[in-house]
Amino acid sequence: MTALHNLTAAELGRAYAERSVSPVEVAQAVLARMDACEPRINAMFRIDRDGAIAQARAAESRWRAVRPLSPLDGVPVTIKENIHTRGDPAPIGTAANADLPPAAEDAPPAARCRDAGCVILGKTTMPDYGMLSSGLSSIHGVTRNPWRLDRNTSGSSSGAGAAAAAGYGPLHIGTDIGGSVRLPATHCGIFALKPSLGRIPVYPPFMGRVAGPMTRSVEDATLLLNALTRPDARDFMSLPETSADYPSGLDSMQAKSLRIGLLPDMRVGMAVHPEVRAAAHAAAQALARAGAKIEEIASFLTAEMLDGMSRFFEARSCNDFNALTPERRARVLPFITEWCTWRANKFTGAEVMAAYTQVMLMREAAVKACQPYDFVISPTSPILPYEAELACPGNDPHDALPHIAFTVAYNMSEQPAASFNWTFSADGLPIGVQVIGRRFDDLGVLRLSRLLEKLRPAQKAWPEL
């Protein structure tokens, strides 16, 4: 029998309806799982035990009355620390914000979870300001990969990725501005969707910034999307409400009608590990055997575009850093301090605008490269999980983002992109493959991901820790 903490959201909804399992039993089981694993992986910033049990009891009453708020009523969820939940602090991963007051209201994703009756278990960890693809934080410490504790989760949705892999319930919400749900997905062996910009309302909105579901399966992500995509006026970039039902027709995609681009190497940033490259090719070959037409495509990203992206975010972060008091600056992770100031303190306005121009060129190039195809598939990250204690691969604050070349362009182009686990390395570490769709085709990305989920090799059992 599957342990309660390992049941999917879909399975829990059916079990609640049948009254074979109660939301209170599930909440207690997941909290016990956290107690067993947290000393080793450190995925949680805050655990709301009393609140979770109270929410679960309310959900249990609704199911008994046959009046659930949604199919997710009573299903556990964790929410990334930087997504405001009323009454909880949100230090954005940095000790510089350790004494800020708690949030006064829920951000849109948290509000939609409450509307759906989800049991909010607590908040997951993230690195300082979300500006590292790592599990290292000046306030949270080191978040470790459940598959191997000396390996990094990547980030910035580091705690969410670790929580999903460890079995802290079926649903987790992260944020992504350059790869921050997809990179933890590939390193933690889970599924994550970076939706089209505005598909899931967020607050505050910012260029390229999205919230996205992080789950063990595509089906669970679709169930969560049904709740999260409801509109919220606070996000001025949110998309119009649609009648899309994401779980409906999830298994309807046929490979034989598809034209798919395979992008095995961006040729900028870090070199692609041979096992990562082999996984992307294997996924393409599986689709080809199922009838899809596969065409290998060349990289559209240049070194100037990737460096422009880095310079733009350095300038943004440097501006925020310089606005802090000296006492607060001293609390920021030293790696982040060096990363955001080493050259940005000397940028002119013209140099910042030149960096922004490269970001827009990246956006244009991504859309143009993907347009001839129904979908593009690629590696998610060029590398396997690196050392847990490092701020980035190589640990160089002057070259902190060379591993985001496969992910960041689609934030800027606003296209949906997902990462799902394909296979495992010779050392037993997860290897993800990325699926990219045309702008607004979130449903197509989910359906192709589901098809690939069925075509992929047998998966390893989830880590027991």
Legacy VTK file of the C-alpha trace (Angstrom):
# vtk DataFile Version 3.0
C-alpha trace
ASCII
DATASET POLYDATA
POINTS 465 float
0.000 0.000 0.000
1.315 3.465 -0.928
2.219 5.581 2.098
-0.151 8.513 2.596
2.591 11.088 2.077
3.331 9.562 -1.348
-0.232 9.651 -2.692
-0.819 11.959 -5.647
-3.301 14.818 -5.547
-5.523 12.904 -7.962
-5.437 9.827 -5.728
-6.203 11.892 -2.637
-9.217 13.535 -4.262
-10.665 10.135 -5.114
-9.886 8.757 -1.646
-11.563 11.725 0.055
-14.669 11.304 -2.095
-14.793 7.598 -1.209
-14.074 8.371 2.472
-11.296 5.790 2.492
-8.805 8.413 3.709
-9.365 11.671 5.573
-7.579 15.013 5.017
-6.591 14.997 8.699
-4.874 11.614 8.365
-3.002 12.845 5.295
-1.912 16.105 6.921
-0.643 14.199 9.948
1.248 11.743 7.717
2.914 14.506 5.706
3.871 16.427 8.852
5.410 13.215 10.217
7.329 12.820 6.954
8.666 16.354 7.341
9.755 15.603 10.908
11.652 12.553 9.684
13.403 14.261 6.763
13.867 17.921 7.627
16.997 17.535 9.748
18.704 16.177 6.629
17.295 18.149 3.700
16.172 21.511 5.169
13.436 22.195 2.614
11.082 24.131 4.926
11.357 27.706 6.173
8.185 27.466 8.251
5.870 24.557 9.085
2.367 25.545 10.173
1.341 22.436 12.101
-1.654 23.844 13.923
-2.900 25.728 10.876
-2.522 22.673 8.652
-4.500 20.422 10.992
-7.229 23.057 11.351
-7.470 23.414 7.557
-7.554 19.619 7.179
-10.396 19.314 9.706
-12.402 21.922 7.830
-11.806 20.054 4.561
-12.809 16.787 6.190
-16.125 18.326 7.234
-16.773 19.589 3.716
-16.095 16.188 2.162
-18.421 14.536 4.696
-21.116 17.022 3.716
-20.355 16.304 0.034
-19.509 19.981 -0.432
-15.786 20.118 -1.290
-14.522 23.494 -2.472
-12.667 21.824 -5.349
-11.048 18.477 -6.272
-8.041 19.715 -4.272
-9.960 20.353 -1.049
-7.855 18.914 1.764
-4.827 18.196 -0.446
-1.515 19.348 1.116
0.520 22.079 -0.580
3.739 23.935 0.203
4.367 27.477 -1.012
7.721 29.107 -1.753
8.848 31.572 0.889
8.711 34.649 -1.403
5.017 34.092 -2.240
3.252 36.012 0.522
0.947 34.130 2.861
-0.860 36.269 5.405
0.727 36.253 8.832
4.038 34.766 7.641
7.320 36.609 7.087
8.808 36.593 3.590
12.518 37.463 3.850
13.144 36.488 0.190
15.884 34.127 1.236
18.160 36.664 2.885
19.114 37.405 6.474
19.026 41.095 5.526
15.224 40.827 5.771
15.072 38.693 8.911
13.280 41.362 10.924
10.702 42.493 8.363
7.043 42.250 9.469
4.815 39.360 8.373
2.807 39.629 5.170
-0.557 41.315 5.597
-2.320 39.390 2.834
-1.985 36.388 0.566
-0.331 36.783 -2.816
-2.509 35.475 -5.672
-1.184 31.860 -5.710
-1.690 31.496 -1.962
-5.157 33.042 -2.173
-6.159 30.612 -4.922
-4.911 27.668 -2.842
-7.097 28.753 0.068
-10.070 29.210 -2.269
-9.578 25.616 -3.453
-9.385 24.285 0.118
-5.760 23.134 -0.109
-4.055 22.477 3.209
-1.139 24.914 3.320
1.573 23.071 5.239
4.127 25.873 5.277
6.759 27.786 3.319
9.747 26.368 1.451
13.298 27.701 1.341
15.061 29.753 -1.328
18.461 31.466 -1.812
19.112 35.172 -1.190
16.757 37.295 -3.317
16.092 34.292 -5.576
19.207 35.222 -7.503
21.000 31.899 -7.260
20.246 28.584 -8.944
21.183 26.961 -5.660
19.927 25.830 -2.287
22.282 28.133 -0.358
20.802 30.968 1.713
22.058 33.374 4.377
18.858 32.867 6.394
17.789 29.312 5.562
21.188 27.608 5.346
21.777 24.745 2.889
18.873 22.855 1.311
19.973 19.402 0.184
18.906 17.091 -2.615
16.907 14.080 -1.344
18.425 11.855 -4.042
21.903 12.466 -2.629
22.461 14.760 0.311
25.832 16.062 -0.880
24.214 17.327 -4.112
22.527 20.678 -4.804
18.820 21.062 -5.461
19.491 24.023 -7.755
17.097 26.940 -7.338
15.755 29.342 -6.629
12.730 27.154 -5.781
15.148 24.919 -3.929
12.960 23.941 -0.994
9.988 23.219 -3.245
12.050 20.849 -5.396
13.435 19.025 -2.367
10.003 18.872 -0.712
8.410 17.309 -3.781
11.144 14.676 -4.122
11.066 13.871 -0.406
7.293 13.360 -0.290
6.105 16.434 1.594
2.707 15.998 -0.021
1.866 16.148 -3.732
1.641 19.881 -4.488
4.287 22.594 -4.362
4.420 26.111 -5.792
7.631 27.841 -6.859
8.559 30.931 -8.830
10.703 31.218 -11.950
12.449 34.201 -13.561
15.321 32.386 -15.270
14.776 28.694 -14.600
13.850 28.615 -10.927
11.158 25.914 -11.069
12.665 23.948 -13.956
16.240 23.719 -12.652
15.186 22.241 -9.277
12.857 19.958 -11.238
15.682 18.447 -13.275
17.997 18.073 -10.276
15.279 16.681 -7.981
13.624 14.393 -10.542
10.178 16.020 -10.548
7.851 17.834 -12.957
7.571 21.622 -13.083
5.847 24.043 -15.417
6.945 27.595 -16.085
3.698 28.849 -17.584
3.239 31.629 -20.110
3.780 34.990 -18.457
0.531 36.034 -16.806
-1.098 32.602 -16.895
-0.857 32.379 -13.101
-1.315 35.819 -11.510
1.511 36.911 -9.202
2.204 39.912 -7.011
4.300 41.911 -7.447
4.570 41.241 -11.203
7.919 41.687 -12.960
9.352 40.989 -16.395
9.665 37.229 -16.886
8.561 36.337 -13.348
6.006 33.549 -12.997
4.718 31.119 -10.401
4.448 27.480 -11.370
3.422 24.062 -10.057
6.106 21.614 -8.927
4.814 18.070 -8.577
5.754 14.427 -9.067
3.432 14.050 -12.054
1.996 16.061 -14.929
-1.543 15.183 -13.852
-1.087 16.760 -10.424
0.316 19.906 -12.035
-2.818 20.242 -14.159
-5.056 19.943 -11.113
-3.124 22.698 -9.372
-3.169 24.870 -12.490
-6.960 24.770 -12.548
-6.898 26.561 -9.197
-3.931 28.892 -9.765
-4.945 30.324 -13.131
-8.002 32.123 -11.789
-7.582 35.886 -12.345
-6.361 38.443 -9.811
-6.492 42.179 -10.519
-3.246 42.820 -8.630
-1.248 41.371 -11.535
-1.516 43.913 -14.353
0.221 41.436 -16.695
-2.166 38.551 -16.023
-3.824 36.935 -19.020
-7.577 36.958 -19.594
-9.454 34.140 -17.916
-10.072 31.141 -20.155
-12.352 28.150 -19.952
-9.406 25.756 -20.133
-9.711 22.647 -17.974
-6.100 21.491 -17.783
-6.668 17.887 -16.649
-9.251 17.320 -19.398
-7.851 15.556 -22.439
-4.414 15.247 -20.863
-3.795 11.926 -22.654
-5.149 13.081 -26.007
-1.921 14.133 -27.744
-0.656 11.935 -30.582
2.998 12.145 -31.602
2.457 11.362 -35.278
1.079 14.801 -36.088
3.883 16.747 -34.404
6.874 18.622 -35.786
9.413 18.935 -33.004
12.702 20.782 -32.834
15.543 19.206 -30.854
17.963 21.716 -29.333
20.729 19.599 -27.780
23.300 22.342 -27.180
23.042 26.105 -26.591
26.791 26.456 -27.204
27.031 29.226 -24.628
27.375 28.917 -20.877
28.406 25.543 -19.512
29.227 22.560 -21.681
26.510 19.916 -21.892
27.291 16.783 -19.897
27.279 13.668 -22.131
24.584 11.947 -20.050
22.376 15.047 -20.215
22.777 15.250 -23.981
21.978 11.542 -24.303
18.764 11.975 -22.317
17.496 14.756 -24.610
18.320 12.660 -27.691
16.594 9.628 -26.167
13.417 11.628 -25.528
13.473 12.852 -29.144
14.005 9.308 -30.422
11.048 8.065 -28.383
8.841 10.696 -30.007
10.221 9.802 -33.437
9.345 6.139 -32.888
5.837 7.274 -31.961
5.568 9.103 -35.281
6.742 12.661 -34.648
9.008 14.450 -37.082
12.201 15.516 -35.297
14.571 18.192 -36.607
17.751 19.130 -34.784
18.080 22.905 -34.552
21.027 25.190 -33.891
21.383 27.434 -30.886
19.750 30.858 -31.064
21.484 32.187 -27.950
24.701 34.218 -28.112
27.282 34.895 -25.430
26.334 38.568 -25.651
22.672 37.779 -24.915
23.505 35.613 -21.903
25.915 38.192 -20.531
23.354 40.935 -21.174
20.858 38.974 -19.100
23.432 38.633 -16.332
24.307 42.333 -16.429
20.630 43.332 -16.336
19.975 41.271 -13.195
23.223 42.396 -11.599
22.164 46.021 -12.119
18.698 45.366 -10.692
20.090 43.560 -7.642
22.864 46.107 -7.113
20.272 48.861 -7.001
18.317 46.953 -4.341
21.492 46.148 -2.397
22.674 49.764 -2.342
19.306 50.858 -0.932
19.913 48.751 2.195
21.421 50.161 5.358
25.056 49.135 6.009
23.846 46.846 8.807
21.470 45.014 6.450
24.072 44.778 3.679
26.378 42.949 6.092
23.769 40.171 6.472
23.493 39.394 2.753
25.239 36.235 1.557
28.766 37.421 0.642
28.558 35.619 -2.705
25.478 37.672 -3.633
27.133 40.887 -2.493
30.131 40.256 -4.724
27.973 39.051 -7.641
25.736 42.092 -7.752
28.372 44.774 -7.084
31.644 43.718 -8.734
30.829 45.446 -12.002
27.297 46.806 -11.606
28.432 49.559 -9.245
30.306 51.003 -12.229
27.570 50.600 -14.852
26.450 53.678 -16.707
22.855 54.172 -17.774
23.905 53.444 -21.346
25.451 50.127 -20.291
22.301 49.067 -18.449
20.198 49.892 -21.507
22.634 47.952 -23.703
22.151 44.942 -21.412
18.374 45.327 -21.637
18.641 45.437 -25.433
20.404 42.064 -25.361
17.548 40.688 -23.253
15.052 41.832 -25.881
17.195 40.320 -28.641
17.155 37.056 -26.696
13.384 37.244 -26.514
13.057 37.799 -30.264
15.524 35.022 -31.085
13.727 32.482 -28.872
10.354 33.134 -30.492
11.844 32.956 -33.989
13.681 29.683 -33.294
10.581 27.970 -31.908
8.025 29.281 -34.401
8.505 26.589 -37.117
7.778 23.807 -34.626
4.845 22.615 -32.573
7.272 22.165 -29.689
10.995 22.244 -28.957
12.728 19.844 -26.580
16.129 20.342 -24.975
18.066 19.599 -21.823
16.781 21.560 -18.840
20.216 22.075 -17.322
23.521 21.319 -19.054
24.879 19.641 -15.927
24.112 17.035 -13.284
23.485 18.165 -9.684
26.574 19.855 -8.274
27.895 20.205 -4.700
25.246 21.135 -2.119
27.231 23.861 -0.368
28.066 25.860 -3.506
26.242 29.043 -4.519
26.495 28.065 -8.185
28.411 25.552 -10.311
32.044 26.572 -10.057
31.250 28.945 -7.167
32.452 32.021 -9.104
30.451 35.198 -8.325
31.876 36.779 -11.488
30.333 33.998 -13.587
27.308 32.911 -11.583
24.722 32.055 -14.247
26.374 29.996 -17.012
24.075 27.033 -16.282
20.764 28.803 -17.070
21.320 29.036 -20.847
18.644 26.426 -21.636
15.958 28.019 -19.443
16.227 31.804 -19.183
15.286 32.741 -22.758
11.744 31.417 -22.354
11.110 33.642 -19.354
11.935 36.632 -21.504
9.952 35.340 -24.508
6.993 34.524 -22.205
6.675 30.994 -23.645
5.550 28.022 -21.553
8.300 25.531 -20.723
8.265 22.439 -18.533
10.865 20.065 -17.126
10.140 16.404 -16.466
12.462 13.625 -15.396
13.534 11.334 -18.230
16.144 9.054 -16.699
19.009 8.848 -14.210
22.762 9.202 -14.476
25.223 6.402 -13.903
25.465 7.699 -10.323
21.686 7.550 -9.858
21.021 11.295 -10.164
17.928 12.596 -11.998
18.203 13.984 -15.545
15.376 16.160 -16.830
14.298 17.136 -20.322
12.645 20.453 -21.157
9.545 20.905 -23.328
9.010 24.382 -24.808
5.815 25.522 -26.500
4.626 28.559 -28.373
3.400 31.431 -26.262
0.042 30.718 -24.575
0.140 26.977 -25.442
0.472 25.843 -21.838
-2.047 23.085 -22.455
0.018 21.722 -25.355
3.182 21.676 -23.241
1.353 19.753 -20.536
-0.042 17.226 -23.007
3.312 16.601 -24.665
4.931 16.279 -21.238
2.302 13.710 -20.345
3.000 11.787 -23.549
6.723 11.786 -22.796
5.971 10.723 -19.236
4.374 7.587 -20.710
7.215 7.002 -23.204
10.124 7.431 -20.803
12.129 4.564 -19.280
11.115 3.000 -15.983
11.727 5.390 -13.102
13.554 4.768 -9.843
11.613 4.670 -6.583
11.425 7.997 -4.766
14.196 8.486 -2.187
13.355 7.124 1.239
16.049 9.076 3.098
LINES 1 466
465 0 1 2 3 4 5 6 7 8 9 10 11 12 13 14 15 16 17 18 19 20 21 22 23 24 25 26 27 28 29 30 31 32 33 34 35 36 37 38 39 40 41 42 43 44 45 46 47 48 49 50 51 52 53 54 55 56 57 58 59 60 61 62 63 64 65 66 67 68 69 70 71 72 73 74 75 76 77 78 79 80 81 82 83 84 85 86 87 88 89 90 91 92 93 94 95 96 97 98 99 100 101 102 103 104 105 106 107 108 109 110 111 112 113 114 115 116 117 118 119 120 121 122 123 124 125 126 127 128 129 130 131 132 133 134 135 136 137 138 139 140 141 142 143 144 145 146 147 148 149 150 151 152 153 154 155 156 157 158 159 160 161 162 163 164 165 166 167 168 169 170 171 172 173 174 175 176 177 178 179 180 181 182 183 184 185 186 187 188 189 190 191 192 193 194 195 196 197 198 199 200 201 202 203 204 205 206 207 208 209 210 211 212 213 214 215 216 217 218 219 220 221 222 223 224 225 226 227 228 229 230 231 232 233 234 235 236 237 238 239 240 241 242 243 244 245 246 247 248 249 250 251 252 253 254 255 256 257 258 259 260 261 262 263 264 265 266 267 268 269 270 271 272 273 274 275 276 277 278 279 280 281 282 283 284 285 286 287 288 289 290 291 292 293 294 295 296 297 298 299 300 301 302 303 304 305 306 307 308 309 310 311 312 313 314 315 316 317 318 319 320 321 322 323 324 325 326 327 328 329 330 331 332 333 334 335 336 337 338 339 340 341 342 343 344 345 346 347 348 349 350 351 352 353 354 355 356 357 358 359 360 361 362 363 364 365 366 367 368 369 370 371 372 373 374 375 376 377 378 379 380 381 382 383 384 385 386 387 388 389 390 391 392 393 394 395 396 397 398 399 400 401 402 403 404 405 406 407 408 409 410 411 412 413 414 415 416 417 418 419 420 421 422 423 424 425 426 427 428 429 430 431 432 433 434 435 436 437 438 439 440 441 442 443 444 445 446 447 448 449 450 451 452 453 454 455 456 457 458 459 460 461 462 463 464
